[in-house]
Amino acid sequence: MYLTPEQEAMLKGEYGWSTAKAMEIIVKVGESLGAENLVKIVHAHISGVSFSNIGEHGARFIRDFYEKGGRARVYTTINPGCVDYSGLQSIIDNSLINAQKDIDNALAKMGFNPVFTCIPYWYRPPSPGEHLAWGESSAVIFANTFYGGYTNREGGPIALAAAITGYTYNAGLHLSENRRATVLVTTAPDIDRQVIGAVGLWIGDNIREITVIPFAKHLTFPELKILLASMAASGSHAMSVVPGLTPRGTYIEEIEEKIVIEKNDIDKYIGDEYPRGSSVLGYVGCPHTTLMELMEVARLLERYGSPRKGRLLLTIPAEYTERYRLLINRLKSKGVEIAAGTCPVVSRLRKKYDVVVTNSGKAAFYLRKIHGLKVRITGLREVIESVYA
Ligand SMILES: C[C@@](O)(CCOP(=O)(O)O)CC(=O)O
């Protein structure tokens, strides 16, 4: 692999142990993928930071990089951890708080931005053609598809190494010729946008290639977020093309196959109806809610009093609790549980509910798989109704 004199110096240890180790990781992975050189990145997003996922070995790996001098060379954001720092909720189990704090302190001291969110594009929207090194599959697919950023779907250690060196290997979706969409996917007219998360799970499960999804042009920003995150959760998708949305010049469209998704294809992803009288955990915020979604939830809640059949959980970026305090208080006054900087995919729940009702295909995928919960996918309004009406 060709390395510039600066990259060679990093590898030789002239910038310290952490930079050398980080460079070694990137070069080794790059070589195994046939990369001919490295590419400069403008934004790293570090996943693999939740103690409940990475455990003590993972935490040690991160602390080592910090203690031996690793510092951010580019703008870097951090994915959610497994605890809620807001103190505004009783759903997420905070018993791992000290272990998570150790990780978060090391990350913050390395100069990474402690947003603790899976929507890093909310903090720095990528420009078309910019190279990034992002972990967190939902963010990766959103960056490539909506913003035309260039990022592979990185694991936590590579994103960390890229943050410390400012480079990643030049392969995969960093190369224009690999950004080739070949499968055109359409949806039958009777499929409701409320279950767009289930559509995403079907695509992830059944298609390997990069897709063109014209129907996604009619979705709202939150719905697109949910669709793409679901595709990336049940499959290995890192990019899709939405004609009219995906920036031109960031992809090649060469359709080789056409697929129509029928209504009955997605039934099993939506989940079963649940009996009346079930205790319900309504969940919104996978990927994390943006300000507009919070406002929409507050608006939908106006006609209701307190929760009647369970609880409603919202998960938001860490700093929202301070920044949007009045709005958060309004939601709290309706009995909404709000967790900041975390989510049920990377944490543990305190209590078991009969069913989780959510608009998120990704949350449904992981809550079924990791927590063995019964989950039903539906629209935002219906999630709220399932708890409050
Ligand atoms: C499921 C997922 O969102 C969990 C994130 O956890 P972690 O940041 O990898 O610990 C990872 C992903 O989808 O890339």
The ligand as an SDF file (V2000), in Angstrom:
LIG
                    3D

 14 13  0  0  0  0  0  0  0  0999 V2000
  -26.9260   -2.0290   16.7070 C   0  0  0  0  0  0  0  0  0  0  0  0
  -25.9860   -0.8940   16.8950 C   0  0  0  0  0  0  0  0  0  0  0  0
  -26.6710    0.3410   16.6870 O   0  0  0  0  0  0  0  0  0  0  0  0
  -25.4900   -0.9430   18.3180 C   0  0  0  0  0  0  0  0  0  0  0  0
  -24.5320    0.1120   18.6190 C   0  0  0  0  0  0  0  0  0  0  0  0
  -23.7810   -0.3210   19.6280 O   0  0  0  0  0  0  0  0  0  0  0  0
  -22.2440   -0.0780   19.6500 P   0  0  0  0  0  0  0  0  0  0  0  0
  -22.0740    1.4040   19.4170 O   0  0  0  0  0  0  0  0  0  0  0  0
  -21.6690   -0.8990   18.5210 O   0  0  0  0  0  0  0  0  0  0  0  0
  -21.8750   -0.5130   21.0010 O   0  0  0  0  0  0  0  0  0  0  0  0
  -24.7810   -0.9780   15.9900 C   0  0  0  0  0  0  0  0  0  0  0  0
  -25.0660   -0.7590   14.5280 C   0  0  0  0  0  0  0  0  0  0  0  0
  -26.1970   -0.8690   14.0210 O   0  0  0  0  0  0  0  0  0  0  0  0
  -24.0750   -0.4370   13.8470 O   0  0  0  0  0  0  0  0  0  0  0  0
  1  2  1  0
  2  3  1  0
  2  4  1  0
  2 11  1  0
  4  5  1  0
  5  6  1  0
  6  7  1  0
  7  8  2  0
  7  9  1  0
  7 10  1  0
 11 12  1  0
 12 13  2  0
 12 14  1  0
M  END
$$$$
